[in-house]
Amino acid sequence: MFQVIFNEISAAELSQLPTLTQLELLDEFQVMPEDLENPDGDKFGRLERDGMTLFRYRAKDVRIYFEATTEGVLVHRVLNKNTFQDFLFRTNLPLSEDEALSQSKVFWELIEEGENARRV
């Protein structure tokens, strides 16, 4: 299992969730190397852009976007699913959630903001 590292932004986003939800999410978010080799699309997804590979973990109404590093799993963002589902619904894109996000400039700006945040 990988060590999980949160940056300031993802830690703050996690802290906005109800305490019980935080505990359930952290208990459920266990990433094994084989999970990233062949993401199943349900719990885990893969997004790619400009040579960067980002993974998505889906838990109830929360999406965790992270990168696999030599140190472990670096969590860039913890977002409510409605953040992007509303976007997909309004634009009627015939793509999966991961495909649409891979093509979204706004999404990658959120990720870059997380990459540049201090680790906690």
Backbone as XML, in Angstrom:
<?xml version="1.0"?>
<chain id="A" units="angstrom">
  <residue number="1" name="MET">
    <atom name="N" x="0.844" y="-1.171" z="0.000"/>
    <atom name="CA" x="0.000" y="0.000" z="0.000"/>
    <atom name="C" x="0.894" y="1.240" z="0.000"/>
  </residue>
  <residue number="2" name="PHE">
    <atom name="N" x="0.452" y="2.278" z="-0.710"/>
    <atom name="CA" x="1.210" y="3.522" z="-0.806"/>
    <atom name="C" x="0.963" y="4.421" z="0.410"/>
  </residue>
  <residue number="3" name="GLN">
    <atom name="N" x="1.961" y="5.227" z="0.749"/>
    <atom name="CA" x="1.777" y="6.282" z="1.737"/>
    <atom name="C" x="0.950" y="7.374" z="1.072"/>
  </residue>
  <residue number="4" name="VAL">
    <atom name="N" x="-0.002" y="7.967" z="1.789"/>
    <atom name="CA" x="-0.854" y="9.024" z="1.245"/>
    <atom name="C" x="-0.378" y="10.362" z="1.787"/>
  </residue>
  <residue number="5" name="ILE">
    <atom name="N" x="-0.082" y="11.288" z="0.864"/>
    <atom name="CA" x="0.405" y="12.623" z="1.219"/>
    <atom name="C" x="-0.598" y="13.647" z="0.691"/>
  </residue>
  <residue number="6" name="PHE">
    <atom name="N" x="-1.062" y="14.519" z="1.558"/>
    <atom name="CA" x="-1.981" y="15.587" z="1.164"/>
    <atom name="C" x="-1.206" y="16.893" z="1.068"/>
  </residue>
  <residue number="7" name="ASN">
    <atom name="N" x="-1.592" y="17.749" z="0.106"/>
    <atom name="CA" x="-1.044" y="19.100" z="0.083"/>
    <atom name="C" x="-1.992" y="19.997" z="0.874"/>
  </residue>
  <residue number="8" name="GLU">
    <atom name="N" x="-1.639" y="21.265" z="1.032"/>
    <atom name="CA" x="-2.482" y="22.187" z="1.811"/>
    <atom name="C" x="-3.910" y="22.260" z="1.288"/>
  </residue>
  <residue number="9" name="ILE">
    <atom name="N" x="-4.038" y="22.317" z="-0.029"/>
    <atom name="CA" x="-5.359" y="22.483" z="-0.640"/>
    <atom name="C" x="-6.210" y="21.238" z="-0.437"/>
  </residue>
  <residue number="10" name="SER">
    <atom name="N" x="-5.653" y="20.064" z="-0.732"/>
    <atom name="CA" x="-6.446" y="18.837" z="-0.588"/>
    <atom name="C" x="-6.778" y="18.573" z="0.879"/>
  </residue>
  <residue number="11" name="ALA">
    <atom name="N" x="-5.871" y="18.905" z="1.792"/>
    <atom name="CA" x="-6.148" y="18.739" z="3.222"/>
    <atom name="C" x="-7.277" y="19.677" z="3.653"/>
  </residue>
  <residue number="12" name="ALA">
    <atom name="N" x="-7.270" y="20.895" z="3.136"/>
    <atom name="CA" x="-8.339" y="21.844" z="3.462"/>
    <atom name="C" x="-9.670" y="21.379" z="2.882"/>
  </residue>
  <residue number="13" name="GLU">
    <atom name="N" x="-9.647" y="20.848" z="1.664"/>
    <atom name="CA" x="-10.878" y="20.342" z="1.054"/>
    <atom name="C" x="-11.422" y="19.161" z="1.843"/>
  </residue>
  <residue number="14" name="LEU">
    <atom name="N" x="-10.532" y="18.285" z="2.290"/>
    <atom name="CA" x="-10.945" y="17.139" z="3.104"/>
    <atom name="C" x="-11.547" y="17.613" z="4.419"/>
  </residue>
  <residue number="15" name="SER">
    <atom name="N" x="-10.948" y="18.633" z="5.013"/>
    <atom name="CA" x="-11.421" y="19.122" z="6.313"/>
    <atom name="C" x="-12.799" y="19.780" z="6.224"/>
  </residue>
  <residue number="16" name="GLN">
    <atom name="N" x="-13.240" y="20.152" z="5.025"/>
    <atom name="CA" x="-14.562" y="20.749" z="4.843"/>
    <atom name="C" x="-15.678" y="19.705" z="4.896"/>
  </residue>
  <residue number="17" name="LEU">
    <atom name="N" x="-15.310" y="18.437" z="4.763"/>
    <atom name="CA" x="-16.298" y="17.362" z="4.827"/>
    <atom name="C" x="-16.667" y="17.093" z="6.281"/>
  </residue>
  <residue number="18" name="PRO">
    <atom name="N" x="-17.871" y="16.567" z="6.513"/>
    <atom name="CA" x="-18.229" y="16.180" z="7.884"/>
    <atom name="C" x="-17.217" y="15.167" z="8.431"/>
  </residue>
  <residue number="19" name="THR">
    <atom name="N" x="-16.963" y="15.218" z="9.715"/>
    <atom name="CA" x="-15.938" y="14.383" z="10.336"/>
    <atom name="C" x="-16.143" y="12.900" z="10.049"/>
  </residue>
  <residue number="20" name="LEU">
    <atom name="N" x="-17.356" y="12.410" z="10.164"/>
    <atom name="CA" x="-17.615" y="10.995" z="9.905"/>
    <atom name="C" x="-17.299" y="10.642" z="8.449"/>
  </residue>
  <residue number="21" name="THR">
    <atom name="N" x="-17.633" y="11.529" z="7.518"/>
    <atom name="CA" x="-17.333" y="11.311" z="6.101"/>
    <atom name="C" x="-15.828" y="11.272" z="5.884"/>
  </residue>
  <residue number="22" name="GLN">
    <atom name="N" x="-15.100" y="12.159" z="6.562"/>
    <atom name="CA" x="-13.635" y="12.157" z="6.454"/>
    <atom name="C" x="-13.051" y="10.820" z="6.893"/>
  </residue>
  <residue number="23" name="LEU">
    <atom name="N" x="-13.523" y="10.339" z="8.025"/>
    <atom name="CA" x="-13.002" y="9.077" z="8.555"/>
    <atom name="C" x="-13.332" y="7.905" z="7.640"/>
  </residue>
  <residue number="24" name="GLU">
    <atom name="N" x="-14.554" y="7.870" z="7.126"/>
    <atom name="CA" x="-14.948" y="6.802" z="6.205"/>
    <atom name="C" x="-14.114" y="6.858" z="4.930"/>
  </residue>
  <residue number="25" name="LEU">
    <atom name="N" x="-13.917" y="8.061" z="4.426"/>
    <atom name="CA" x="-13.151" y="8.246" z="3.193"/>
    <atom name="C" x="-11.703" y="7.796" z="3.369"/>
  </residue>
  <residue number="26" name="LEU">
    <atom name="N" x="-11.079" y="8.210" z="4.455"/>
    <atom name="CA" x="-9.689" y="7.835" z="4.704"/>
    <atom name="C" x="-9.548" y="6.338" z="4.946"/>
  </residue>
  <residue number="27" name="ASP">
    <atom name="N" x="-10.548" y="5.737" z="5.574"/>
    <atom name="CA" x="-10.527" y="4.293" z="5.792"/>
    <atom name="C" x="-10.651" y="3.541" z="4.462"/>
  </residue>
  <residue number="28" name="GLU">
    <atom name="N" x="-11.460" y="4.080" z="3.565"/>
    <atom name="CA" x="-11.713" y="3.429" z="2.276"/>
    <atom name="C" x="-10.594" y="3.670" z="1.260"/>
  </residue>
  <residue number="29" name="PHE">
    <atom name="N" x="-9.932" y="4.817" z="1.335"/>
    <atom name="CA" x="-8.924" y="5.208" z="0.345"/>
    <atom name="C" x="-7.605" y="4.496" z="0.615"/>
  </residue>
  <residue number="30" name="GLN">
    <atom name="N" x="-7.522" y="3.256" z="0.151"/>
    <atom name="CA" x="-6.314" y="2.464" z="0.279"/>
    <atom name="C" x="-5.884" y="2.075" z="-1.128"/>
  </residue>
  <residue number="31" name="VAL">
    <atom name="N" x="-4.730" y="2.549" z="-1.533"/>
    <atom name="CA" x="-4.267" y="2.379" z="-2.907"/>
    <atom name="C" x="-3.120" y="1.383" z="-2.949"/>
  </residue>
  <residue number="32" name="MET">
    <atom name="N" x="-3.319" y="0.367" z="-3.765"/>
    <atom name="CA" x="-2.293" y="-0.644" z="-3.985"/>
    <atom name="C" x="-1.706" y="-0.422" z="-5.382"/>
  </residue>
  <residue number="33" name="PRO">
    <atom name="N" x="-0.444" y="-0.783" z="-5.596"/>
    <atom name="CA" x="0.162" y="-0.598" z="-6.926"/>
    <atom name="C" x="-0.666" y="-1.206" z="-8.057"/>
  </residue>
  <residue number="34" name="GLU">
    <atom name="N" x="-1.255" y="-2.371" z="-7.831"/>
    <atom name="CA" x="-2.051" y="-3.016" z="-8.884"/>
    <atom name="C" x="-3.313" y="-2.229" z="-9.232"/>
  </residue>
  <residue number="35" name="ASP">
    <atom name="N" x="-3.812" y="-1.410" z="-8.301"/>
    <atom name="CA" x="-4.979" y="-0.563" z="-8.592"/>
    <atom name="C" x="-4.660" y="0.442" z="-9.691"/>
  </residue>
  <residue number="36" name="LEU">
    <atom name="N" x="-3.404" y="0.865" z="-9.758"/>
    <atom name="CA" x="-3.006" y="1.891" z="-10.718"/>
    <atom name="C" x="-2.543" y="1.305" z="-12.046"/>
  </residue>
  <residue number="37" name="GLU">
    <atom name="N" x="-2.182" y="0.040" z="-12.038"/>
    <atom name="CA" x="-1.756" y="-0.596" z="-13.278"/>
    <atom name="C" x="-2.916" y="-0.754" z="-14.249"/>
  </residue>
  <residue number="38" name="ASN">
    <atom name="N" x="-4.062" y="-1.147" z="-13.745"/>
    <atom name="CA" x="-5.263" y="-1.342" z="-14.566"/>
    <atom name="C" x="-6.476" y="-0.770" z="-13.840"/>
  </residue>
  <residue number="39" name="PRO">
    <atom name="N" x="-6.625" y="0.562" z="-13.853"/>
    <atom name="CA" x="-7.771" y="1.159" z="-13.156"/>
    <atom name="C" x="-9.084" y="0.579" z="-13.688"/>
  </residue>
  <residue number="40" name="ASP">
    <atom name="N" x="-9.993" y="0.243" z="-12.778"/>
    <atom name="CA" x="-11.237" y="-0.420" z="-13.170"/>
    <atom name="C" x="-12.297" y="0.521" z="-13.718"/>
  </residue>
  <residue number="41" name="GLY">
    <atom name="N" x="-12.089" y="1.826" z="-13.589"/>
    <atom name="CA" x="-13.060" y="2.786" z="-14.105"/>
    <atom name="C" x="-14.160" y="3.093" z="-13.113"/>
  </residue>
  <residue number="42" name="ASP">
    <atom name="N" x="-14.419" y="2.189" z="-12.194"/>
    <atom name="CA" x="-15.447" y="2.436" z="-11.195"/>
    <atom name="C" x="-14.843" y="3.194" z="-10.022"/>
  </residue>
  <residue number="43" name="LYS">
    <atom name="N" x="-14.002" y="2.536" z="-9.255"/>
    <atom name="CA" x="-13.338" y="3.198" z="-8.132"/>
    <atom name="C" x="-12.174" y="4.058" z="-8.604"/>
  </residue>
  <residue number="44" name="PHE">
    <atom name="N" x="-11.372" y="3.507" z="-9.515"/>
    <atom name="CA" x="-10.179" y="4.202" z="-9.978"/>
    <atom name="C" x="-10.303" y="4.564" z="-11.451"/>
  </residue>
  <residue number="45" name="GLY">
    <atom name="N" x="-9.788" y="5.723" z="-11.800"/>
    <atom name="CA" x="-9.729" y="6.151" z="-13.183"/>
    <atom name="C" x="-8.383" y="6.786" z="-13.456"/>
  </residue>
  <residue number="46" name="ARG">
    <atom name="N" x="-8.065" y="6.950" z="-14.732"/>
    <atom name="CA" x="-6.785" y="7.539" z="-15.133"/>
    <atom name="C" x="-7.070" y="8.715" z="-16.055"/>
  </residue>
  <residue number="47" name="LEU">
    <atom name="N" x="-6.403" y="9.841" z="-15.812"/>
    <atom name="CA" x="-6.506" y="11.017" z="-16.654"/>
    <atom name="C" x="-5.101" y="11.374" z="-17.095"/>
  </residue>
  <residue number="48" name="GLU">
    <atom name="N" x="-4.951" y="11.727" z="-18.361"/>
    <atom name="CA" x="-3.620" y="12.065" z="-18.873"/>
    <atom name="C" x="-3.667" y="13.359" z="-19.658"/>
  </residue>
  <residue number="49" name="ARG">
    <atom name="N" x="-2.588" y="14.121" z="-19.515"/>
    <atom name="CA" x="-2.457" y="15.366" z="-20.267"/>
    <atom name="C" x="-0.993" y="15.793" z="-20.247"/>
  </residue>
  <residue number="50" name="ASP">
    <atom name="N" x="-0.478" y="16.103" z="-21.420"/>
    <atom name="CA" x="0.896" y="16.597" z="-21.557"/>
    <atom name="C" x="1.907" y="15.732" z="-20.809"/>
  </residue>
  <residue number="51" name="GLY">
    <atom name="N" x="1.757" y="14.422" z="-20.901"/>
    <atom name="CA" x="2.695" y="13.509" z="-20.276"/>
    <atom name="C" x="2.483" y="13.279" z="-18.792"/>
  </residue>
  <residue number="52" name="MET">
    <atom name="N" x="1.524" y="13.952" z="-18.187"/>
    <atom name="CA" x="1.239" y="13.759" z="-16.764"/>
    <atom name="C" x="0.101" y="12.762" z="-16.616"/>
  </residue>
  <residue number="53" name="THR">
    <atom name="N" x="0.280" y="11.810" z="-15.736"/>
    <atom name="CA" x="-0.775" y="10.846" z="-15.438"/>
    <atom name="C" x="-1.305" y="11.139" z="-14.048"/>
  </residue>
  <residue number="54" name="LEU">
    <atom name="N" x="-2.591" y="11.321" z="-13.985"/>
    <atom name="CA" x="-3.285" y="11.615" z="-12.744"/>
    <atom name="C" x="-4.311" y="10.515" z="-12.545"/>
  </residue>
  <residue number="55" name="PHE">
    <atom name="N" x="-4.556" y="10.138" z="-11.316"/>
    <atom name="CA" x="-5.538" y="9.108" z="-11.026"/>
    <atom name="C" x="-6.702" y="9.711" z="-10.261"/>
  </residue>
  <residue number="56" name="ARG">
    <atom name="N" x="-7.854" y="9.071" z="-10.433"/>
    <atom name="CA" x="-9.060" y="9.488" z="-9.728"/>
    <atom name="C" x="-9.557" y="8.320" z="-8.896"/>
  </residue>
  <residue number="57" name="TYR">
    <atom name="N" x="-9.896" y="8.610" z="-7.646"/>
    <atom name="CA" x="-10.521" y="7.620" z="-6.791"/>
    <atom name="C" x="-11.922" y="8.124" z="-6.482"/>
  </residue>
  <residue number="58" name="ARG">
    <atom name="N" x="-12.897" y="7.282" z="-6.700"/>
    <atom name="CA" x="-14.305" y="7.656" z="-6.492"/>
    <atom name="C" x="-14.809" y="6.962" z="-5.232"/>
  </residue>
  <residue number="59" name="ALA">
    <atom name="N" x="-15.311" y="7.771" z="-4.303"/>
    <atom name="CA" x="-15.904" y="7.259" z="-3.069"/>
    <atom name="C" x="-17.164" y="8.061" z="-2.777"/>
  </residue>
  <residue number="60" name="LYS">
    <atom name="N" x="-18.312" y="7.427" z="-2.935"/>
    <atom name="CA" x="-19.607" y="8.082" z="-2.719"/>
    <atom name="C" x="-19.670" y="9.369" z="-3.535"/>
  </residue>
  <residue number="61" name="ASP">
    <atom name="N" x="-19.818" y="10.504" z="-2.880"/>
    <atom name="CA" x="-19.950" y="11.783" z="-3.585"/>
    <atom name="C" x="-18.632" y="12.544" z="-3.681"/>
  </residue>
  <residue number="62" name="VAL">
    <atom name="N" x="-17.536" y="11.886" z="-3.392"/>
    <atom name="CA" x="-16.229" y="12.549" z="-3.364"/>
    <atom name="C" x="-15.306" y="11.927" z="-4.405"/>
  </residue>
  <residue number="63" name="ARG">
    <atom name="N" x="-14.508" y="12.796" z="-5.034"/>
    <atom name="CA" x="-13.492" y="12.356" z="-5.982"/>
    <atom name="C" x="-12.142" y="12.832" z="-5.462"/>
  </residue>
  <residue number="64" name="ILE">
    <atom name="N" x="-11.197" y="11.902" z="-5.379"/>
    <atom name="CA" x="-9.841" y="12.233" z="-4.953"/>
    <atom name="C" x="-8.953" y="12.131" z="-6.183"/>
  </residue>
  <residue number="65" name="TYR">
    <atom name="N" x="-8.274" y="13.216" z="-6.522"/>
    <atom name="CA" x="-7.375" y="13.256" z="-7.677"/>
    <atom name="C" x="-5.947" y="13.256" z="-7.156"/>
  </residue>
  <residue number="66" name="PHE">
    <atom name="N" x="-5.170" y="12.261" z="-7.591"/>
    <atom name="CA" x="-3.844" y="12.081" z="-7.036"/>
    <atom name="C" x="-2.856" y="11.618" z="-8.097"/>
  </residue>
  <residue number="67" name="GLU">
    <atom name="N" x="-1.598" y="11.727" z="-7.713"/>
    <atom name="CA" x="-0.485" y="11.329" z="-8.572"/>
    <atom name="C" x="0.335" y="10.285" z="-7.811"/>
  </residue>
  <residue number="68" name="ALA">
    <atom name="N" x="0.793" y="9.269" z="-8.503"/>
    <atom name="CA" x="1.682" y="8.277" z="-7.894"/>
    <atom name="C" x="3.108" y="8.799" z="-8.013"/>
  </residue>
  <residue number="69" name="THR">
    <atom name="N" x="3.790" y="8.930" z="-6.897"/>
    <atom name="CA" x="5.171" y="9.416" z="-6.880"/>
    <atom name="C" x="6.051" y="8.375" z="-6.186"/>
  </residue>
  <residue number="70" name="THR">
    <atom name="N" x="7.342" y="8.616" z="-6.170"/>
    <atom name="CA" x="8.243" y="7.692" z="-5.477"/>
    <atom name="C" x="8.001" y="7.713" z="-3.968"/>
  </residue>
  <residue number="71" name="GLU">
    <atom name="N" x="7.458" y="8.832" z="-3.458"/>
    <atom name="CA" x="7.164" y="8.941" z="-2.023"/>
    <atom name="C" x="5.865" y="8.236" z="-1.643"/>
  </residue>
  <residue number="72" name="GLY">
    <atom name="N" x="4.968" y="8.090" z="-2.612"/>
    <atom name="CA" x="3.657" y="7.495" z="-2.345"/>
    <atom name="C" x="2.608" y="8.135" z="-3.230"/>
  </residue>
  <residue number="73" name="VAL">
    <atom name="N" x="1.428" y="8.298" z="-2.691"/>
    <atom name="CA" x="0.314" y="8.900" z="-3.409"/>
    <atom name="C" x="0.199" y="10.356" z="-2.967"/>
  </residue>
  <residue number="74" name="LEU">
    <atom name="N" x="0.371" y="11.277" z="-3.899"/>
    <atom name="CA" x="0.271" y="12.706" z="-3.602"/>
    <atom name="C" x="-1.109" y="13.184" z="-4.030"/>
  </residue>
  <residue number="75" name="VAL">
    <atom name="N" x="-1.936" y="13.550" z="-3.060"/>
    <atom name="CA" x="-3.302" y="13.981" z="-3.332"/>
    <atom name="C" x="-3.284" y="15.462" z="-3.689"/>
  </residue>
  <residue number="76" name="HIS">
    <atom name="N" x="-3.753" y="15.762" z="-4.915"/>
    <atom name="CA" x="-3.796" y="17.149" z="-5.381"/>
    <atom name="C" x="-5.107" y="17.829" z="-5.027"/>
  </residue>
  <residue number="77" name="ARG">
    <atom name="N" x="-6.233" y="17.112" z="-5.173"/>
    <atom name="CA" x="-7.544" y="17.719" z="-4.898"/>
    <atom name="C" x="-8.494" y="16.675" z="-4.340"/>
  </residue>
  <residue number="78" name="VAL">
    <atom name="N" x="-9.424" y="17.118" z="-3.485"/>
    <atom name="CA" x="-10.531" y="16.313" z="-2.969"/>
    <atom name="C" x="-11.782" y="17.114" z="-3.285"/>
  </residue>
  <residue number="79" name="LEU">
    <atom name="N" x="-12.569" y="16.633" z="-4.271"/>
    <atom name="CA" x="-13.702" y="17.413" z="-4.772"/>
    <atom name="C" x="-15.000" y="16.629" z="-4.711"/>
  </residue>
  <residue number="80" name="ASN">
    <atom name="N" x="-16.083" y="17.355" z="-4.505"/>
    <atom name="CA" x="-17.412" y="16.752" z="-4.567"/>
    <atom name="C" x="-17.715" y="16.397" z="-6.004"/>
  </residue>
  <residue number="81" name="LYS">
    <atom name="N" x="-18.358" y="15.262" z="-6.234"/>
    <atom name="CA" x="-18.632" y="14.825" z="-7.610"/>
    <atom name="C" x="-19.440" y="15.851" z="-8.389"/>
  </residue>
  <residue number="82" name="ASN">
    <atom name="N" x="-20.290" y="16.602" z="-7.722"/>
    <atom name="CA" x="-21.132" y="17.577" z="-8.419"/>
    <atom name="C" x="-20.346" y="18.729" z="-9.009"/>
  </residue>
  <residue number="83" name="THR">
    <atom name="N" x="-19.143" y="18.911" z="-8.558"/>
    <atom name="CA" x="-18.298" y="19.957" z="-9.107"/>
    <atom name="C" x="-18.182" y="19.812" z="-10.622"/>
  </residue>
  <residue number="84" name="PHE">
    <atom name="N" x="-18.028" y="18.578" z="-11.098"/>
    <atom name="CA" x="-17.854" y="18.348" z="-12.524"/>
    <atom name="C" x="-19.053" y="17.690" z="-13.184"/>
  </residue>
  <residue number="85" name="GLN">
    <atom name="N" x="-19.865" y="16.967" z="-12.418"/>
    <atom name="CA" x="-21.043" y="16.360" z="-13.035"/>
    <atom name="C" x="-21.994" y="17.425" z="-13.551"/>
  </residue>
  <residue number="86" name="ASP">
    <atom name="N" x="-22.160" y="18.506" z="-12.810"/>
    <atom name="CA" x="-23.008" y="19.595" z="-13.299"/>
    <atom name="C" x="-22.452" y="20.154" z="-14.595"/>
  </residue>
  <residue number="87" name="PHE">
    <atom name="N" x="-21.139" y="20.300" z="-14.667"/>
    <atom name="CA" x="-20.491" y="20.779" z="-15.882"/>
    <atom name="C" x="-20.785" y="19.834" z="-17.047"/>
  </residue>
  <residue number="88" name="LEU">
    <atom name="N" x="-20.626" y="18.532" z="-16.819"/>
    <atom name="CA" x="-20.870" y="17.549" z="-17.881"/>
    <atom name="C" x="-22.326" y="17.575" z="-18.334"/>
  </residue>
  <residue number="89" name="PHE">
    <atom name="N" x="-23.241" y="17.695" z="-17.389"/>
    <atom name="CA" x="-24.660" y="17.720" z="-17.727"/>
    <atom name="C" x="-24.993" y="18.951" z="-18.573"/>
  </residue>
  <residue number="90" name="ARG">
    <atom name="N" x="-24.478" y="20.093" z="-18.163"/>
    <atom name="CA" x="-24.785" y="21.336" z="-18.884"/>
    <atom name="C" x="-24.216" y="21.337" z="-20.293"/>
  </residue>
  <residue number="91" name="THR">
    <atom name="N" x="-23.060" y="20.702" z="-20.474"/>
    <atom name="CA" x="-22.439" y="20.719" z="-21.791"/>
    <atom name="C" x="-22.843" y="19.523" z="-22.646"/>
  </residue>
  <residue number="92" name="ASN">
    <atom name="N" x="-23.530" y="18.536" z="-22.042"/>
    <atom name="CA" x="-23.996" y="17.344" z="-22.769"/>
    <atom name="C" x="-22.878" y="16.650" z="-23.545"/>
  </residue>
  <residue number="93" name="LEU">
    <atom name="N" x="-21.719" y="16.553" z="-22.946"/>
    <atom name="CA" x="-20.606" y="15.895" z="-23.620"/>
    <atom name="C" x="-20.824" y="14.386" z="-23.638"/>
  </residue>
  <residue number="94" name="PRO">
    <atom name="N" x="-20.607" y="13.748" z="-24.790"/>
    <atom name="CA" x="-20.779" y="12.298" z="-24.870"/>
    <atom name="C" x="-19.524" y="11.552" z="-24.425"/>
  </residue>
  <residue number="95" name="LEU">
    <atom name="N" x="-18.960" y="11.972" z="-23.308"/>
    <atom name="CA" x="-17.715" y="11.390" z="-22.812"/>
    <atom name="C" x="-17.917" y="10.890" z="-21.388"/>
  </residue>
  <residue number="96" name="SER">
    <atom name="N" x="-17.016" y="10.033" z="-20.948"/>
    <atom name="CA" x="-17.034" y="9.638" z="-19.549"/>
    <atom name="C" x="-16.536" y="10.816" z="-18.714"/>
  </residue>
  <residue number="97" name="GLU">
    <atom name="N" x="-16.747" y="10.732" z="-17.428"/>
    <atom name="CA" x="-16.295" y="11.784" z="-16.518"/>
    <atom name="C" x="-14.792" y="11.995" z="-16.649"/>
  </residue>
  <residue number="98" name="ASP">
    <atom name="N" x="-14.020" y="10.902" z="-16.669"/>
    <atom name="CA" x="-12.563" y="11.017" z="-16.750"/>
    <atom name="C" x="-12.119" y="11.611" z="-18.076"/>
  </residue>
  <residue number="99" name="GLU">
    <atom name="N" x="-12.745" y="11.217" z="-19.178"/>
    <atom name="CA" x="-12.381" y="11.756" z="-20.492"/>
    <atom name="C" x="-12.676" y="13.248" z="-20.561"/>
  </residue>
  <residue number="100" name="ALA">
    <atom name="N" x="-13.828" y="13.644" z="-20.054"/>
    <atom name="CA" x="-14.196" y="15.057" z="-20.085"/>
    <atom name="C" x="-13.238" y="15.885" z="-19.237"/>
  </residue>
  <residue number="101" name="LEU">
    <atom name="N" x="-12.885" y="15.372" z="-18.063"/>
    <atom name="CA" x="-11.959" y="16.107" z="-17.209"/>
    <atom name="C" x="-10.580" y="16.195" z="-17.834"/>
  </residue>
  <residue number="102" name="SER">
    <atom name="N" x="-10.161" y="15.142" z="-18.521"/>
    <atom name="CA" x="-8.849" y="15.158" z="-19.178"/>
    <atom name="C" x="-8.754" y="16.288" z="-20.191"/>
  </residue>
  <residue number="103" name="GLN">
    <atom name="N" x="-9.884" y="16.686" z="-20.748"/>
    <atom name="CA" x="-9.921" y="17.727" z="-21.769"/>
    <atom name="C" x="-10.289" y="19.102" z="-21.217"/>
  </residue>
  <residue number="104" name="SER">
    <atom name="N" x="-10.538" y="19.195" z="-19.918"/>
    <atom name="CA" x="-10.990" y="20.448" z="-19.313"/>
    <atom name="C" x="-9.815" y="21.286" z="-18.807"/>
  </residue>
  <residue number="105" name="LYS">
    <atom name="N" x="-9.632" y="22.465" z="-19.367"/>
    <atom name="CA" x="-8.572" y="23.374" z="-18.940"/>
    <atom name="C" x="-8.766" y="23.780" z="-17.474"/>
  </residue>
  <residue number="106" name="VAL">
    <atom name="N" x="-10.005" y="24.017" z="-17.087"/>
    <atom name="CA" x="-10.303" y="24.434" z="-15.711"/>
    <atom name="C" x="-9.897" y="23.345" z="-14.721"/>
  </residue>
  <residue number="107" name="PHE">
    <atom name="N" x="-10.175" y="22.095" z="-15.056"/>
    <atom name="CA" x="-9.796" y="20.992" z="-14.182"/>
    <atom name="C" x="-8.287" y="20.962" z="-13.986"/>
  </residue>
  <residue number="108" name="TRP">
    <atom name="N" x="-7.532" y="21.062" z="-15.072"/>
    <atom name="CA" x="-6.074" y="20.991" z="-14.968"/>
    <atom name="C" x="-5.509" y="22.198" z="-14.225"/>
  </residue>
  <residue number="109" name="GLU">
    <atom name="N" x="-6.189" y="23.327" z="-14.284"/>
    <atom name="CA" x="-5.756" y="24.482" z="-13.485"/>
    <atom name="C" x="-5.918" y="24.180" z="-11.995"/>
  </residue>
  <residue number="110" name="LEU">
    <atom name="N" x="-7.007" y="23.490" z="-11.628"/>
    <atom name="CA" x="-7.199" y="23.072" z="-10.237"/>
    <atom name="C" x="-6.078" y="22.122" z="-9.804"/>
  </residue>
  <residue number="111" name="ILE">
    <atom name="N" x="-5.727" y="21.198" z="-10.683"/>
    <atom name="CA" x="-4.673" y="20.235" z="-10.373"/>
    <atom name="C" x="-3.328" y="20.947" z="-10.230"/>
  </residue>
  <residue number="112" name="GLU">
    <atom name="N" x="-3.009" y="21.862" z="-11.128"/>
    <atom name="CA" x="-1.748" y="22.599" z="-11.047"/>
    <atom name="C" x="-1.676" y="23.410" z="-9.754"/>
  </residue>
  <residue number="113" name="GLU">
    <atom name="N" x="-2.798" y="23.974" z="-9.351"/>
    <atom name="CA" x="-2.843" y="24.701" z="-8.091"/>
    <atom name="C" x="-2.494" y="23.751" z="-6.933"/>
  </residue>
  <residue number="114" name="GLY">
    <atom name="N" x="-3.030" y="22.533" z="-6.999"/>
    <atom name="CA" x="-2.726" y="21.533" z="-5.984"/>
    <atom name="C" x="-1.267" y="21.091" z="-6.030"/>
  </residue>
  <residue number="115" name="GLU">
    <atom name="N" x="-0.720" y="20.956" z="-7.234"/>
    <atom name="CA" x="0.689" y="20.553" z="-7.360"/>
    <atom name="C" x="1.618" y="21.570" z="-6.723"/>
  </residue>
  <residue number="116" name="ASN">
    <atom name="N" x="1.260" y="22.830" z="-6.843"/>
    <atom name="CA" x="2.109" y="23.899" z="-6.334"/>
    <atom name="C" x="1.901" y="24.192" z="-4.846"/>
  </residue>
  <residue number="117" name="ALA">
    <atom name="N" x="0.909" y="23.558" z="-4.252"/>
    <atom name="CA" x="0.625" y="23.797" z="-2.829"/>
    <atom name="C" x="1.642" y="23.056" z="-1.965"/>
  </residue>
  <residue number="118" name="ARG">
    <atom name="N" x="1.825" y="23.576" z="-0.804"/>
    <atom name="CA" x="2.753" y="22.979" z="0.159"/>
    <atom name="C" x="2.166" y="21.664" z="0.672"/>
  </residue>
  <residue number="119" name="ARG">
    <atom name="N" x="3.029" y="20.682" z="0.846"/>
    <atom name="CA" x="2.598" y="19.390" z="1.389"/>
    <atom name="C" x="2.472" y="19.490" z="2.890"/>
  </residue>
  <residue number="120" name="VAL">
    <atom name="N" x="1.478" y="18.775" z="3.442"/>
    <atom name="CA" x="1.284" y="18.794" z="4.893"/>
    <atom name="C" x="1.486" y="17.418" z="5.484"/>
  </residue>
</chain>
